[in-house]
Amino acid sequence: MRRLLVSCLLLASLLLMLTGCASHRRDTIAGAPDASGRGKLNPGELPGDKTIKNPEVAYNLALEFAGQRNMEAAHHYIDLAMKLQPQAKYTYAKGLFYLSEKHFKEAIGMFDQALKQGPGTQDNRLAILNAEGVCYMELEQDPKALDLFRQVVNAPGAFSRFESYYNMGVIYLREKKYLDAEAVFNKVIDENPNFYRAYNKLGILQGMKGRWSDAAISFKKALDLISMDYSAQQTDGAEIYCNYGEALLHEKLYPQAKDALLKVLGIAPEGFWGQKAKSLLAQMGFTG
C-alpha cells in the first residue's frame, strides 16, 4: 500500500509557513450574508468574492480551507488569488492542493507553470522540483522523478534535501537497488535524524539482508520517534510495529515480539499489517 507521504509533508509545510501571515484575514473579508439577508451570495460564490481585491487575502483563505480539508473552497480561493495576481506562489499552492488529492497530472501542470512564472528564490524552485518529482513517482514514471530529485540534491546551497533523498530511496527500494536505497536513507538520517520513516526503511533493508538485530534497532528508533505523535502512530504505527515484531521473532525474542504484534492489532486489526501480525502470532502459537 503506497501513500503520499511526502505530499502531506509538503502541504503541511506550506500551511505552517504561510498561514502565520493570515491573522488579519477575517477582518478583511466582506460580503458574507448576515441575519438581514444583506450580502446574499449568488450560486457558486463564497463570502468575500465581490469584495476581495488583495490576492493575499484569497490565498490565506485557501490555506485555511485546505487545512480544514475543505478542498472545494480551497480551490475556489486559490483560483481567485491566481486571477487577481498570477504568480508562482499561488500556482504552486494550487499544485499542492492537487497533489494532496492525488490528481497528479493536474499538479504537474501547475508546478510547470509555477517554474515558468519564476519562483523567486532557489529554495522555492527546489521545493517545486521536489513536489513535481513526487507526482512522477506516484505515476511510476521513475526516471523523470529521479531526474527531478537529483536536481534538488545536487543543487548548491544550504538547505534541507532530506525529502528528495527519501523519495529517491523509495524508488530505489522498489527497483531493488538496495545499496543505493540504503545510501540515500542514511543521507536522510544525516540531514534529519528525527525522520522516523527513514529508520523504518533502513530496518526493512537490514531485514532483507538477514541482519535482524540491526533491523530491530532501526524499527525501535522509528517507534521511539512516534511515541508522542498520535497522528504518526495511526498513519504508520501498524507497519512499524509489525516490522519490529517480525525482527524480534527472528531474534527469538518471543515475548517482546508478541507485545509488538499485539500493538498492531490495537491500531489496525483488519488491515494488511493486522493480517500479517496475526499470521506471525500464529507462528508463535498465539491464536487467542
ABEGO torsion letter per residue (X at the ends): XBBBAAAAAAAAAAAAAAAAAAAAAAAABBGBBBAAGBGBBBBGBBBGAAABABAAAAAAAAAAAAAAGBAAAAAAAAAAAAAABBBAAAAAAAAAAAAAAGBAAAAAAAAAAAAAAGAGBAAAAAAAAAAAAAAAAAAGBAAAAAAAAAAAAABBEBBBAAAAAAAAAAAAAAAGBAAAAAAAAAAAAAABAABAAAAAAAAAAAAAAGBAAAAAAAAAAAAAAAAABAAAAAAAAAAAAAAAAAAAAAAGBAAAAAAAAAAAAAABAABAAAAAAAAAAAAAGBAX
